[in-house]
């Protein structure tokens, strides 16, 4: 399916007057505060978030998966879905592939398809948390950490193959998330498992192209429930330092124990120049991977405030790779992703409104209540007209979710793909 420009323009017509009214009011309000509205809109339009290939189908849990009709069943269809999202939101300009599910059959055709849809290839992701049919060895008891050298070498070889695939597509980074760990006390020697993991990552890092980055993700628990080899940001940071200057920590919002101060984590990593990527989602208990901003929108704003500060002040840190890592469970995946993209842009826009100089003055004066007011004043601002203007300037929909529904996108996808198509991957 393809959404033509005139289709979006027609849907936008009914919202133009209301948008202009709200935008003019907000612009006048922000101008009194000395805010450069046009600069904020430009930054919103520049801010692109990668969509992972596995997020385009219905999600699930270890108890079951309820399919959603019209799911993309191959890489081409996944790219088409990302293209639709980008047409509507103008902020989904990248796709992140998961190997072995997303191996192209024709690399030139896939690159041409991506170019036609205005999307690029973000980090490629390896998979050593599941056994593949043609694999000689099992990852039941670990991959990069395994006691058996042959298993470790198989996992290393897979990661190197993922790099080759990504390199052909123009990707410049590899994300490694390991399920490696133990479910019962005594199952692992913690030091041995960590040392094997470090050695394996060093081998992978040493064979990456010179312009590539390695992102090391962490998670406190699941699928193992007693220990995870790379369980927190400190372990990831230590491993990144051991690998080299092009290895970085990747922060996933859902990969933390309840009430973890994530804004402090990203601040520390950016200060040390080691925040490579950031995965957006939301959660109530653990790695729920819910719609971004659906549970803790203020926490998301506070994290973005730290991220924006780091992007302004920490030149030693590369520009982070942004991605949504979500499991939609019972929602239309594309509707869920539209809502997530909106929440990300909203939190980003609000963080751009924070008066950092005024906040610094309040901090120096130990004005605790004043610091809170500065942050909450930005957080309470309705920035949706800014997001609408950015999308409008980029040729997107003023209200993407409404446009998606009015254009009957899901109905058309079901007609093209069938009611029983199943997305490959997770």
Buried (B, 14 or more C-beta within 10 A) or exposed (E): BEBEEEBBEEBBEEBEEEBBEBBEEBBEEBEEEEBEBEEBBEBBBEBBBBBBBBBBBBBBEEEEBEBBBBBBBBBBBBBBBBBBBBBBBBBBBBBBBBBBBBEBEEEEEBBEBBEEBBBBBBBBBBBBBEEEEEBEBBBEBBBBBBEEEEBBBBBBEBBBBBBEBBBBBEBBBBBBBBBBBBEEEEBBEEEEBBEBBBBBBBBBBEEBEEEBBBBBBBBBBEEBEEBBBBBBBEBBBBBBBBBEEBBBBBBBBBBBEEEBEBBEBBBBBBBBBBBBBBBBBBBEEBBBBBBBBBBBBBBBBBBBBBBBBBBEEBEEBBEBBBBBBBBBBEBBBBBBBBBBBBBBBBBBBBBBBBBBEBBEBBEEEEBEEBBEBBBEBBBEBEBBBBBBBBBBBBEBBBBBBBBBBBBEBBEBBBEEBEEEBBBBBB
